C-alpha cells in the first residue's frame, strides 16, 4: 500500500501533457441487452487517461467489471460515428453528487486511437494544463 501511495505522489505521476476538454464520454453499462450507456462529462485528458465528472459513487460502481475497468466511447469534437472505444481502469473517485469526479487510466488503446489522442492534444496547445 505504501509503495502505491508513493507512486501517486511522485513527480513522475503525469508524464504526458494534459488538455482541458468539455465533452461527453459514454461508458458502457455491463451486461445490458441491448447495450446501454451512461454519459459523463470529460474535464481533462492525456493519451494515458481522462478525468470525468458526473453521477455518484454507486452509479460508477455499476459500470465497473470485477477488475475495476469499464469500456467507454470518446466523443472527440467533430468526430463521426463509430466513436472510438477503449477500456479504462478506475484509479480514483472523489466529491459529491452531481460533481463526483473520477480518474481513469486507459488500459486498452489501439495504436490508431493513441495517434488520434496525440493529434488532438497537439492541435490544442491553448488548452494545456500545467502540473502544479
C-alpha positions as CSV (number, residue, x, y, z in Angstrom):
1,X,0.0,0.0,0.0
2,X,2.8,2.5,0.9
3,X,4.5,1.8,-2.4
4,X,1.3,2.5,-4.3
5,X,0.9,5.8,-2.4
6,X,4.4,6.9,-3.2
7,X,3.5,6.4,-6.9
8,X,0.5,8.7,-6.6
9,X,2.6,11.5,-5.0
10,X,5.7,11.1,-7.2
11,X,6.7,13.8,-9.6
12,X,6.6,11.2,-12.3
13,X,2.9,10.7,-12.0
14,X,2.0,12.5,-15.2
15,X,4.5,12.4,-18.0
16,X,2.2,13.3,-20.9
17,X,0.7,16.7,-21.4
18,X,-2.9,17.1,-20.4
19,X,-5.5,19.3,-22.1
20,X,-8.8,20.7,-20.7
21,X,-11.8,19.3,-22.5
22,X,-15.5,19.8,-22.4
23,X,-17.4,17.0,-24.0
24,X,-19.2,13.8,-23.1
25,X,-17.8,10.3,-22.7
26,X,-20.2,7.3,-23.0
27,X,-19.5,4.5,-20.5
28,X,-21.0,1.1,-21.3
29,X,-23.4,-0.4,-18.8
30,X,-22.2,-4.0,-18.4
31,X,-24.5,-6.9,-19.2
32,X,-27.2,-4.6,-20.7
33,X,-29.1,-6.0,-23.7
34,X,-29.3,-4.1,-25.9
35,X,-26.1,-2.2,-24.9
36,X,-26.9,0.9,-22.8
37,X,-24.6,3.8,-22.0
38,X,-24.1,6.4,-19.2
39,X,-22.7,9.7,-20.2
40,X,-20.2,11.6,-18.0
41,X,-18.5,14.9,-18.7
42,X,-14.8,14.9,-19.6
43,X,-12.8,17.6,-17.8
44,X,-9.3,16.9,-19.0
45,X,-7.3,14.1,-20.6
46,X,-4.0,13.0,-22.0
47,X,-3.1,10.0,-24.1
48,X,-2.8,7.9,-20.9
49,X,-6.1,8.7,-19.2
50,X,-9.1,11.0,-18.5
51,X,-10.8,12.8,-15.7
52,X,-14.6,12.6,-15.7
53,X,-17.4,14.3,-13.7
54,X,-21.0,13.3,-13.1
55,X,-23.1,10.7,-11.4
56,X,-22.3,9.3,-7.9
57,X,-20.1,6.6,-6.5
58,X,-22.9,3.9,-6.8
59,X,-23.6,4.7,-10.4
60,X,-19.8,4.5,-11.2
61,X,-19.5,1.2,-9.4
62,X,-22.3,-0.3,-11.5
63,X,-20.2,0.5,-14.7
64,X,-17.1,-1.5,-13.5
65,X,-16.1,-5.0,-14.2
66,X,-14.7,-7.2,-11.4
67,X,-11.2,-5.8,-12.1
68,X,-12.3,-2.2,-11.8
69,X,-12.4,-1.4,-15.5
70,X,-15.0,0.0,-17.8
71,X,-15.4,0.3,-21.6
72,X,-16.0,3.8,-22.9
73,X,-16.5,5.7,-26.1
74,X,-14.9,9.0,-26.6
75,X,-16.8,11.9,-28.3
76,X,-13.9,14.0,-29.6
77,X,-15.3,17.2,-31.2
78,X,-16.0,16.8,-34.9
79,X,-15.8,13.0,-34.7
80,X,-18.4,11.0,-36.6
81,X,-19.6,7.5,-35.6
82,X,-18.4,5.0,-35.0
83,X,-16.9,6.5,-31.8
84,X,-13.5,5.2,-30.7
85,X,-13.9,2.5,-28.0
86,X,-11.3,2.0,-25.3
87,X,-11.0,0.5,-21.8
88,X,-10.2,2.4,-18.7
89,X,-9.3,1.4,-15.2
90,X,-10.8,3.5,-12.4
91,X,-7.9,4.9,-10.4
92,X,-9.7,7.3,-8.0
93,X,-13.1,9.0,-7.2
94,X,-14.0,11.9,-5.0
95,X,-16.6,14.6,-4.5
96,X,-20.3,14.8,-4.1
97,X,-23.2,14.2,-6.4
98,X,-23.6,15.6,-9.1
99,X,-20.0,16.7,-9.2
100,X,-18.5,13.3,-8.4
101,X,-15.1,13.1,-10.2
102,X,-13.3,10.1,-11.3
103,X,-9.8,9.5,-12.8
104,X,-9.3,6.8,-15.4
105,X,-6.1,5.2,-16.7
106,X,-6.5,3.9,-20.3
107,X,-5.7,0.2,-20.4
108,X,-6.7,-1.0,-23.8
109,X,-6.0,1.6,-26.5
110,X,-5.1,0.6,-30.1
111,X,-2.3,2.4,-32.0
112,X,-4.8,4.3,-34.2
113,X,-6.7,5.7,-31.3
114,X,-3.4,6.6,-29.5
115,X,-2.4,8.6,-32.5
116,X,-5.8,10.3,-32.6
117,X,-5.5,11.3,-29.0
118,X,-1.9,12.6,-29.5
119,X,-3.0,14.6,-32.6
120,X,-6.0,16.1,-30.7
121,X,-3.7,17.2,-27.8
122,X,-1.1,18.6,-30.2
123,X,-3.8,20.6,-32.0
124,X,-5.0,22.3,-28.8
125,X,-1.9,23.9,-27.1
126,X,-4.1,26.7,-25.8
127,X,-5.9,24.1,-23.6
128,X,-2.7,22.6,-22.0
129,X,-2.9,22.2,-18.2
130,X,0.4,22.8,-16.3
131,X,1.0,20.4,-13.4
132,X,1.5,22.2,-10.1
